[in-house]
Structure formats: structure tokens, C-alpha cells
Amino acid sequence: MEIYPHSAKTFIREARDALERIKNGKDMDDLQRALLSFLNAAKHSIHQLKVDFKNLPGFEEWYAPQKNFLKNDKICIYFWKLRNEVTKAGKKIIVANGITFSNTSGHDIHIPGPVILGPSVGVLVKTPKGNAYEWTPRKDIVSKTTWKFSDYPEGYSETSDPIELCEKYLQSLDTIIDSFIGVFGGS
């Protein structure tokens, strides 16, 4: 019988995919949905590991220190609570703190305002036209909402990069799953 955490690894891949969607989110709705997917997939990676292997001889002894780590690591605690607050209480946990603009080559650019943004209009820039102004569509400009969490893990400041925190959390979960593979292997 092969002992490999296929389901747990699938959830980790789903969380990584969601993290990529977070990195590329265009607006708050994209970010909220991707973050919810990330939180759910990350949480289910460890949950599924426990469900699939709880009856495996030696699993409980191996899992005890992993469980202790999850209960004491500030980032793991933060994301575990965050998932519950988002899914059970509907808490909005990210806030916009700006918009960045780039050209279609991906280079950041500065656009003097005012600017109109929207899914149906893209980027419209107010440009002079004689003695008046007009809103000009700029298909060569891409906008991206910059964001932060509404609160942060204990010991982390609001200047902490939320993407890096998500990556640290995933790395912790991946390390636990890889430890499982190392101990129980492909026997």
C-alpha cells in the first residue's frame, strides 16, 4: 500500500494557485475571493492529512509535535483564526491602500490624476482638450489594487508584506507534509 498524502499535496497546490491569483488580483473582489480560496485550501491540507492517516500506526506520535507547532507558531495561529473569521463571521480582512499602474510591459508608471477605474471601462485618464477635458481610455495601462491585511499576526507590523506572510504560512504547512513523507515515505 502506498502511503503518500495526495489530497494534502493537492490542497497545498490549490493554496499556491490561489496565492498566485492574490498576487495578480486586479480589484478587491478578486483579492477577497482568492484569499478565501487560499485560506480554505491551506487549512484543508493539514485537515485532510489527519483524516487520511489518523489510523496509520505511528501517526498520532508523529503528529503531536506538528500539532504543537501549529498551535504555537504566530503565523499559523493568525491564518487559522483568519480563515474562521472570514468563513464563519464574514469578516473583511483586507483593505485597499492604493493603486499601482503599469504599462503593458509590466513597468510601473506614474499617472497624474484624476483617473477613473472600472471593470467595464479599464483605465480612463482625464486629458486636456482645448479649454475643456475629456476622459481618454488608456489600453496601454494596467491597474492593480495594492492592499494589506486589516490586522496582522502578533509580532508583525502593518508594513509586513501580506504575500510574504502567506508564503511563510504555506511553507510551514508544506514542511509538515514533507515531514510526513519523510517519516512514512512511499512504502
Secondary structure by P-SEA (a helix, b strand, c coil): ccccaaaaaaaaaaaaaaaaaaaacccaaaaaaaaaaaaaaaaaaaaaaaaaccccccccccaaaaaaaaaccaaaaaaaaaaaaaaacccccccccccccccccbbbbbbcccccccccccbbbbcccccbbbbbbcccbbbbbbbbbccccccccccccaaaaaaaaaaaaaaaaaaaaaacccc
